[in-house]
Amino acid sequence: MTSFREGLNYPPIKIGLILLLLAFLMSLAASYNVLREESQAGIWGPGTYVIGDEIEASGEIVGINLEVSSDNASVRIIENGLETTYTLSGRAETLEFNSTPSVVVESGEIHYSYTIKWIEYPYSYLSFPAFFIMIVGSFIAFKGYFSFLESLKEKAMEKKRGGKNEGHELQ
């Protein structure tokens, strides 16, 4: 009976398993994420503004923290179809959002500052080669497995033939 170790050391199976391990490590690297954060500040006059237009968040937005202040201004904030109106007169409002809102300044000027936080996957490009390597590794490992079984079958047949030939010597 052959051992499990002999099967793992059979060259095609070994190469296939190494490729599968490499594909697994590449897919782990591709799923690595980083929390990014960027801030913006300035003054908005009357008009419509979309938070995050100046910042290119290349991932899933986790949160937006907006702080607006003015001596005398009227502001509408629209997020996911919900509209909220604020009248700012010498005070600051701090608001938090989960998606990018639109800010409509109806009158006056407002001082704003906001921080956008998003999740970025810097090594996501590794997922496609990992998938390809996984398919190739699986194919080589299965082909090697069937080849190994065939070689075991041949060894068993030779052993069986060798046992029969020992009793019947040629004269």
C-alpha positions as YAML, in Angstrom:
chain: A
units: angstrom
residues:
- id: 1
  name: MET
  ca: [0.00, 0.00, 0.00]
- id: 2
  name: THR
  ca: [1.38, 3.40, -0.91]
- id: 3
  name: SER
  ca: [1.35, 6.23, 1.53]
- id: 4
  name: PHE
  ca: [-0.35, 9.57, 1.39]
- id: 5
  name: ARG
  ca: [3.10, 11.18, 1.37]
- id: 6
  name: GLU
  ca: [4.03, 9.41, -1.90]
- id: 7
  name: GLY
  ca: [0.89, 10.83, -3.49]
- id: 8
  name: LEU
  ca: [1.70, 14.36, -2.35]
- id: 9
  name: ASN
  ca: [5.26, 14.04, -3.66]
- id: 10
  name: TYR
  ca: [4.07, 12.92, -7.09]
- id: 11
  name: PRO
  ca: [5.27, 15.86, -9.29]
- id: 12
  name: PRO
  ca: [1.99, 16.90, -11.01]
- id: 13
  name: ILE
  ca: [0.04, 16.71, -7.76]
- id: 14
  name: LYS
  ca: [2.74, 18.67, -5.96]
- id: 15
  name: ILE
  ca: [2.77, 21.40, -8.63]
- id: 16
  name: GLY
  ca: [-1.04, 21.59, -8.63]
- id: 17
  name: LEU
  ca: [-1.17, 21.95, -4.84]
- id: 18
  name: ILE
  ca: [1.55, 24.61, -4.89]
- id: 19
  name: LEU
  ca: [-0.46, 26.58, -7.48]
- id: 20
  name: LEU
  ca: [-3.60, 26.22, -5.35]
- id: 21
  name: LEU
  ca: [-1.73, 27.50, -2.30]
- id: 22
  name: LEU
  ca: [-0.39, 30.44, -4.33]
- id: 23
  name: ALA
  ca: [-3.91, 31.24, -5.57]
- id: 24
  name: PHE
  ca: [-5.21, 31.12, -2.00]
- id: 25
  name: LEU
  ca: [-2.53, 33.52, -0.77]
- id: 26
  name: MET
  ca: [-3.19, 35.89, -3.68]
- id: 27
  name: SER
  ca: [-6.93, 35.89, -2.93]
- id: 28
  name: LEU
  ca: [-6.21, 36.69, 0.73]
- id: 29
  name: ALA
  ca: [-4.05, 39.62, -0.37]
- id: 30
  name: ALA
  ca: [-6.80, 40.80, -2.75]
- id: 31
  name: SER
  ca: [-9.32, 40.95, 0.11]
- id: 32
  name: TYR
  ca: [-7.05, 43.17, 2.26]
- id: 33
  name: ASN
  ca: [-8.80, 46.48, 2.94]
- id: 34
  name: VAL
  ca: [-7.65, 49.88, 4.19]
- id: 35
  name: LEU
  ca: [-9.75, 52.62, 5.76]
- id: 36
  name: ARG
  ca: [-9.04, 55.92, 3.97]
- id: 37
  name: GLU
  ca: [-10.04, 59.38, 5.10]
- id: 38
  name: GLU
  ca: [-9.94, 62.78, 3.46]
- id: 39
  name: SER
  ca: [-11.15, 66.20, 4.54]
- id: 40
  name: GLN
  ca: [-12.29, 69.29, 2.68]
- id: 41
  name: ALA
  ca: [-13.18, 72.79, 3.92]
- id: 42
  name: GLY
  ca: [-14.30, 76.06, 2.36]
- id: 43
  name: ILE
  ca: [-17.17, 78.47, 1.82]
- id: 44
  name: TRP
  ca: [-20.34, 77.76, -0.16]
- id: 45
  name: GLY
  ca: [-22.54, 80.51, -1.59]
- id: 46
  name: PRO
  ca: [-26.08, 80.04, -2.90]
- id: 47
  name: GLY
  ca: [-26.32, 76.93, -5.12]
- id: 48
  name: THR
  ca: [-26.31, 73.15, -5.09]
- id: 49
  name: TYR
  ca: [-23.28, 71.13, -4.00]
- id: 50
  name: VAL
  ca: [-22.64, 67.41, -3.79]
- id: 51
  name: ILE
  ca: [-20.37, 66.35, -0.96]
- id: 52
  name: GLY
  ca: [-17.42, 64.38, -2.23]
- id: 53
  name: ASP
  ca: [-17.23, 65.88, -5.72]
- id: 54
  name: GLU
  ca: [-13.73, 67.20, -5.01]
- id: 55
  name: ILE
  ca: [-12.60, 63.93, -3.41]
- id: 56
  name: GLU
  ca: [-12.26, 60.76, -5.42]
- id: 57
  name: ALA
  ca: [-13.29, 57.96, -3.02]
- id: 58
  name: SER
  ca: [-12.50, 54.78, -4.94]
- id: 59
  name: GLY
  ca: [-14.26, 52.38, -2.58]
- id: 60
  name: GLU
  ca: [-17.29, 51.89, -0.40]
- id: 61
  name: ILE
  ca: [-18.14, 55.01, 1.62]
- id: 62
  name: VAL
  ca: [-18.35, 54.24, 5.33]
- id: 63
  name: GLY
  ca: [-19.32, 57.65, 6.65]
- id: 64
  name: ILE
  ca: [-19.37, 61.38, 6.04]
- id: 65
  name: ASN
  ca: [-19.08, 63.93, 8.83]
- id: 66
  name: LEU
  ca: [-20.26, 67.42, 7.78]
- id: 67
  name: GLU
  ca: [-19.97, 70.58, 9.86]
- id: 68
  name: VAL
  ca: [-21.67, 73.74, 8.61]
- id: 69
  name: SER
  ca: [-21.83, 77.19, 10.21]
- id: 70
  name: SER
  ca: [-23.01, 80.64, 9.23]
- id: 71
  name: ASP
  ca: [-24.22, 83.94, 10.68]
- id: 72
  name: ASN
  ca: [-27.40, 83.89, 8.62]
- id: 73
  name: ALA
  ca: [-28.09, 81.18, 6.03]
- id: 74
  name: SER
  ca: [-30.74, 78.71, 4.99]
- id: 75
  name: VAL
  ca: [-29.58, 75.23, 3.92]
- id: 76
  name: ARG
  ca: [-31.40, 72.16, 2.61]
- id: 77
  name: ILE
  ca: [-29.66, 68.78, 2.78]
- id: 78
  name: ILE
  ca: [-30.92, 65.92, 0.63]
- id: 79
  name: GLU
  ca: [-29.82, 62.35, 1.35]
- id: 80
  name: ASN
  ca: [-31.48, 59.28, -0.18]
- id: 81
  name: GLY
  ca: [-34.52, 61.34, -1.16]
- id: 82
  name: LEU
  ca: [-35.03, 62.73, 2.36]
- id: 83
  name: GLU
  ca: [-34.84, 66.51, 2.64]
- id: 84
  name: THR
  ca: [-33.93, 68.39, 5.83]
- id: 85
  name: THR
  ca: [-33.89, 72.20, 6.16]
- id: 86
  name: TYR
  ca: [-31.60, 74.08, 8.56]
- id: 87
  name: THR
  ca: [-31.57, 77.78, 9.35]
- id: 88
  name: LEU
  ca: [-28.13, 78.73, 10.60]
- id: 89
  name: SER
  ca: [-27.83, 81.91, 12.60]
- id: 90
  name: GLY
  ca: [-24.54, 82.13, 14.44]
- id: 91
  name: ARG
  ca: [-24.32, 78.43, 15.29]
- id: 92
  name: ALA
  ca: [-22.73, 75.31, 13.83]
- id: 93
  name: GLU
  ca: [-24.43, 72.06, 12.89]
- id: 94
  name: THR
  ca: [-22.57, 68.75, 12.80]
- id: 95
  name: LEU
  ca: [-24.20, 66.05, 10.68]
- id: 96
  name: GLU
  ca: [-23.28, 62.46, 9.85]
- id: 97
  name: PHE
  ca: [-24.23, 60.55, 6.70]
- id: 98
  name: ASN
  ca: [-23.74, 57.08, 5.26]
- id: 99
  name: SER
  ca: [-23.99, 58.15, 1.62]
- id: 100
  name: THR
  ca: [-23.15, 61.28, -0.37]
- id: 101
  name: PRO
  ca: [-25.75, 64.00, 0.27]
- id: 102
  name: SER
  ca: [-26.57, 67.08, -1.76]
- id: 103
  name: VAL
  ca: [-26.42, 70.47, -0.05]
- id: 104
  name: VAL
  ca: [-28.57, 73.30, -1.36]
- id: 105
  name: VAL
  ca: [-27.64, 76.72, 0.01]
- id: 106
  name: GLU
  ca: [-30.77, 78.84, -0.48]
- id: 107
  name: SER
  ca: [-29.52, 82.09, 1.01]
- id: 108
  name: GLY
  ca: [-26.34, 83.40, 2.61]
- id: 109
  name: GLU
  ca: [-22.89, 81.89, 2.74]
- id: 110
  name: ILE
  ca: [-21.88, 78.94, 4.88]
- id: 111
  name: HIS
  ca: [-18.51, 77.77, 6.10]
- id: 112
  name: TYR
  ca: [-18.22, 74.02, 5.73]
- id: 113
  name: SER
  ca: [-15.83, 71.24, 6.53]
- id: 114
  name: TYR
  ca: [-16.40, 67.57, 5.92]
- id: 115
  name: THR
  ca: [-14.53, 64.32, 6.27]
- id: 116
  name: ILE
  ca: [-15.22, 61.31, 4.08]
- id: 117
  name: LYS
  ca: [-14.22, 57.82, 5.22]
- id: 118
  name: TRP
  ca: [-14.20, 54.92, 2.79]
- id: 119
  name: ILE
  ca: [-12.85, 51.40, 2.50]
- id: 120
  name: GLU
  ca: [-10.36, 50.75, -0.27]
- id: 121
  name: TYR
  ca: [-8.99, 47.44, -1.55]
- id: 122
  name: PRO
  ca: [-5.49, 48.30, -2.83]
- id: 123
  name: TYR
  ca: [-4.62, 44.77, -4.02]
- id: 124
  name: SER
  ca: [-7.95, 43.84, -5.60]
- id: 125
  name: TYR
  ca: [-6.25, 43.43, -9.00]
- id: 126
  name: LEU
  ca: [-4.75, 40.14, -7.68]
- id: 127
  name: SER
  ca: [-8.15, 38.44, -7.67]
- id: 128
  name: PHE
  ca: [-8.23, 37.74, -11.44]
- id: 129
  name: PRO
  ca: [-4.80, 36.07, -11.66]
- id: 130
  name: ALA
  ca: [-5.61, 34.15, -8.45]
- id: 131
  name: PHE
  ca: [-8.76, 32.80, -10.07]
- id: 132
  name: PHE
  ca: [-6.86, 31.75, -13.20]
- id: 133
  name: ILE
  ca: [-4.07, 30.11, -11.15]
- id: 134
  name: MET
  ca: [-6.70, 28.28, -9.09]
- id: 135
  name: ILE
  ca: [-8.27, 26.77, -12.21]
- id: 136
  name: VAL
  ca: [-4.88, 25.74, -13.65]
- id: 137
  name: GLY
  ca: [-3.73, 24.33, -10.29]
- id: 138
  name: SER
  ca: [-6.94, 22.32, -9.90]
- id: 139
  name: PHE
  ca: [-6.61, 20.92, -13.40]
- id: 140
  name: ILE
  ca: [-2.96, 19.92, -12.90]
- id: 141
  name: ALA
  ca: [-3.68, 18.39, -9.46]
- id: 142
  name: PHE
  ca: [-6.61, 16.30, -10.77]
- id: 143
  name: LYS
  ca: [-4.68, 15.20, -13.84]
- id: 144
  name: GLY
  ca: [-1.75, 14.28, -11.57]
- id: 145
  name: TYR
  ca: [-4.07, 12.37, -9.25]
- id: 146
  name: PHE
  ca: [-5.44, 10.26, -12.08]
- id: 147
  name: SER
  ca: [-1.92, 9.71, -13.42]
- id: 148
  name: PHE
  ca: [-0.80, 8.63, -9.94]
- id: 149
  name: LEU
  ca: [-3.70, 6.18, -9.70]
- id: 150
  name: GLU
  ca: [-2.77, 4.79, -13.12]
- id: 151
  name: SER
  ca: [0.84, 4.29, -12.02]
- id: 152
  name: LEU
  ca: [-0.36, 2.50, -8.88]
- id: 153
  name: LYS
  ca: [-2.50, 0.25, -11.03]
- id: 154
  name: GLU
  ca: [0.47, -0.56, -13.27]
- id: 155
  name: LYS
  ca: [2.67, -1.34, -10.23]
- id: 156
  name: ALA
  ca: [-0.01, -3.66, -8.86]
- id: 157
  name: MET
  ca: [-0.32, -5.44, -12.22]
- id: 158
  name: GLU
  ca: [3.49, -5.88, -12.44]
- id: 159
  name: LYS
  ca: [3.58, -7.22, -8.91]
- id: 160
  name: LYS
  ca: [0.77, -9.63, -9.73]
- id: 161
  name: ARG
  ca: [2.50, -10.76, -12.93]
- id: 162
  name: GLY
  ca: [5.83, -11.03, -11.10]
- id: 163
  name: GLY
  ca: [4.27, -13.39, -8.52]
- id: 164
  name: LYS
  ca: [2.87, -15.67, -11.24]
- id: 165
  name: ASN
  ca: [6.12, -15.80, -13.20]
- id: 166
  name: GLU
  ca: [8.14, -16.90, -10.17]
- id: 167
  name: GLY
  ca: [6.30, -20.25, -9.97]
- id: 168
  name: HIS
  ca: [6.66, -20.99, -13.68]
- id: 169
  name: GLU
  ca: [10.29, -20.95, -14.66]
- id: 170
  name: LEU
  ca: [11.18, -21.40, -18.32]
- id: 171
  name: GLN
  ca: [13.21, -24.47, -19.26]
...
